Amino acid sequence: MERASPLAVPLGQTEVFQTLQRLHMTIFSQSVSPCGKFLAAGNNYGQIAIFSLSAALSSEAKEESKKPVVTFQAHDGPVYSMVSTDRQLLSAGDGEVKAWLWAEILKKGCKELWRRQPPYRTSLEVPEINALLLAPKENSLILAGGDCQLHTMDLETGTFTRALRGHTDYIHCLALRERSPEVLSGGEDGAVRLWDLRTAKEVQTIEVYKHEECARPHNGRWIGCLATDSDWMVCGGGPALTLWHLRSSTPTTIFPMRAPQKHVTFYQDLILSAGQGRCVNQWQLSGELKAQVPGSSPGLLSLSLNQQPAAPECKVLTAAGNSCRVDVFTNLGYRAFSLSF
């Protein structure tokens, strides 16, 4: 069923409609601006909201400072993924990726710069794009999702250069090995695949659910999150959240977390994860749970670490998911406040 536009709602019902929208909102994606002072969040209604982190973190901040400085309709369906280059905000929804100039967004001129659709196998295919990843050394964008392929796009020309095929089901997540031109992908088929961007070949496959210590058949085989740090990878989803040594394809630490995890990242000497439940989990590499910090959403889908050197005063962790709120953690020990769509 098509979602009604706010313009089609009688004026007397607008406030009720907006309240219902917020009540049923899911925030799928986040991205920090190149200057580090703004945060973009994309929701299930195709909207992108821009928050001023610098204003919200100011000692003079008011409740209004935690509201978006601008909100615009970016896609017809959910905004599943976003990344930022040094000038552009890239967003992905059903079947296509769009670009917006950060300078124009902040002037409230939210006109798309370009849109691209990968070469799908049929013109009727409109799969969601679940993950976007920048490969700076190649000046390329990697995207993946419902068509079970990774597509690479040259950011200078806007052309799609190759498709990487190997997954047999939806792809949920991507991660870049920064020291080498390699990318990791994980999806519904339960496999994490390692690709060499120079040759466009799959060079390693780890079928996580086949390892007894990781397997949780009652949760399924899907991989919903992954991150990498040199020769190490952490991934989770249906199988347990697990730290792997990539060279030997060996699981080294099984993290004792029952709930499936939807986002994971390395941070200093910790691993941060989130998923079903309100908490951001902080793990020692040894598997010890250092802390669980509660937020305001009943489930979390994305974490964003703002580490832009241009704005050290805005160095925060933000977490979002099954609500209209984005939780802001000024240190890892507690939630300082929430931004709200």
Secondary structure, 3 states (H helix, E strand, C coil): CCCCCHHHCCHHHHHHHHHHHHHCCCEEEEEECCCCCEEEEEECCCEEEEEEHHHHHCCCCCHHHHCCCEEEECCCCCCCEEEECCCEEEEECECCEEEEEHHHHCCCCCCCCEEECCCCCCCCCCCEEEEEEEEHHHCEEEEEECCCEEEEEECCCCCEEEEEECCCCCEEEEEEECCCCEEEEEECCCEEEEEECCCCEEEEEEEHHHCCCCCCHHHCCCEEEEEEECCEEEEEECCCCEEEECCCCEEEEECCCCCCEEEEEEECCEEEEEEECCEEEEEECCCCEEEEEECCCCEEEEEEECCCCCCHHHCCEEEEECCCEEEEECECCECCEEEEC
